[in-house]
Amino acid sequence: MTNSKDLRIRSKVISEGANRMPNRAMLRAVGFTDEDFKKPMIGIASTWSEVTPCNMHINDLAVHAKQGAGSNGGAPLIFNTITVSDGISMGHDGMKFSLPSREAIADSIEIVAGAERFDGVVAIGGCDKNTPACLMAIGRMNIPAVYVYGGTIQPGKLDGQNVDIVTAFEAVGQYHDGKINEEQLHKVECSVCPGPGSCGGMYTANTMAAAAEAMGMSLPGSSSTPAIAPEKAVECAAAGKQVIALLEQGIYPKDIMTKKAFENAITVVMALGGSTNAFLHLLAIAHSVGVDLTLDDFEQIRLRVPHLADLKPSGRYAMQDLNDIGGVPGVMKLLLAEGLLHGDCLTVTGKTLAENLSEAAPLQNEQQIIRPLDNPLKPNGPLVVLKGNLAPEGAVAKMSGMKKLRFVGPAKVFDSEEEATEAIVRDEIKKGDVLVIRYCGPKGGPGMPEMLSVTALIVGKGLGGEVALITDGRFSGGSHGFVVGHVSPEAQVGGPIALLKSGDIVTIDSETQQIMFDVTEGELAARAQAWSAPPLKVKSGALVKYAKLVSSASKGAVTDSFD
C-alpha cells in the first residue's frame, strides 16, 4: 500500500518549504500537527443547514466522515456550503432561487477545494440541488471523491395513512375546492414531515441519489438508507476511509463518470419512475466531466427500460419502503441480470458495478413495490422527451401513472405562475384545457421555478389527468398528472411557446413523442415578427447574473458553457 506521504498531490504546495511556513501556521490554528502535514488533506463538504429537514442532520454525518478519513491516514477538514429548501420556496418568488442554488453550491465546493488544495473530497448532501451540485463540483475538480446522500425522511402518519409533503400541497387544492376544512388542512400540515431527511417519494432528491449510486459515485446502498438509520453514520465513516483508498489507487471522478455510467444512471431513473429534474441535473453533471450527453440519449434508453417501481408521487410507496425490501442495489441487481446495466463500469469502491452487485442481496420475494420485469407498470420508461413546433429543442413529460397517452385541447396561456394559480382557484381552468405557463424558463423565470403548487392544485380540484400543463419552467419530483416541462427554447429567448395564443389547439402525444400547436408556418412567422423580448424580471444580484449566463434547459441550464 502506498504510504500517506506519497499521496500528497495538491496539498504539498501549502506544506513544504520555508516559504510555506505561514500556510502551515494557519493550519496549526485549526488543529494540524507536524504529522498532519505529511498526510493528504481531505475536504468534507457539508451541506448542513437548519433551513430544511433534508439537511438538518448532516453536520453529525460530516463529523463521521471526518473521523473515517482521519482514522485512515488523511488530514480532514469540514467546510460548509449553502442549501435552500425546495419545499419551503415552492409557490412564491423564493422558488426562483432554487435551481440557481445548484450553481452556487457547485461553485463554492470547487472554490474551497481549489483554494485549499484538497487532495480528496467527501461531499454530503440532502435536498434536491445538493446531489447534482456536489457531483458537478467533483467532476470539475476531478480529485478523488465520494458522494454520500443524507437520506430519505420517514413517512408521516395521519389517520393511519402514510403522508408526505406532496400530501400537503394537494391538500391546499382540496381546501380551495371545499373538500376539507381548515382544521383538516392544519392536521395535514402538522403530520407530513416527522423529522430529518429528504422528501420521501421518488421525488428529485431520492431520484438524484439513486442516479449517483447507479453512476458509481456513492457507496452501495447509500441512496436508499433512511436519514435516521444508524447505517447512515457508518456510510459516512466508510466514505471518509474510501476516499483515501481512491487516492492510493489513483481513481478519479472522470474514471467513474463515463458515458456508460450516465447511461446506467438514466436506466435506474427510468426503472424507478424518477423526477423530470434528472434530465437537467444529469446533463449538467455530464457537462462538468466533458461527457457528451443529450436528450436523445434519455429517449433511446427509455425505449428499452421498463418502469418497475410503484413509488410516490404516482404510486403508493416511499423510498423507505424500497429500502426495506433491498433498496436501490436490489433494483440494480435485477436490471443487471436483464442486461440493462453496464456492469463493467468502475465505481468509488474501486470495483466494478457488477462486482458490487454480486455482493448485494436480491429484492425480497412477496413484495409489491418493484414489479417483475415481465409485468412492469409500463413497458417503457415514463419520462418522455417530446419535440415539435412548440418545442424544437425538446420538452420533458412524466407519464407515470397516466392512462391517457395523448392530449388535445385549447391552450389557456399565462405569462406567470401567479396568474395561472389565480385562474385555477377561480375555476377558470376546465376539463380538456391545456394550461400554458411561460416566461418561467432558466432566463425568463429567472431560475426555472417548479410548478408543484400548480399541479397540486389541479390534482386537489379533481382535474388530475383531465387538464394538461405545459411550461418552460419545470416540475417538482412530486408533481404528477399530464404535465410537460423544460420546453426549449424558452419564451424569454423567443421560443415558439412565446408565440402561442389562448385558443390555439395543442397536441401532446407521448407515443409519437410530439408536442405541436395547430398554426400555419405563415402565421407562426408573422407572430415571430411581431414578438419582442420582455425585459428580464431582475436587474441586480445573483438572479440577474444567473439569467445572463444560464444555458437552455435542453443543455442542463448550466452557467459555465460559452460555446
Summary of the structure (lengths in Angstrom):
residues: 563
radius of gyration: 23.5
end to end distance: 43.4
largest distance: 75.6
contacts: 2208
relative contact order: 0.10
helix: 43%
strand: 16%
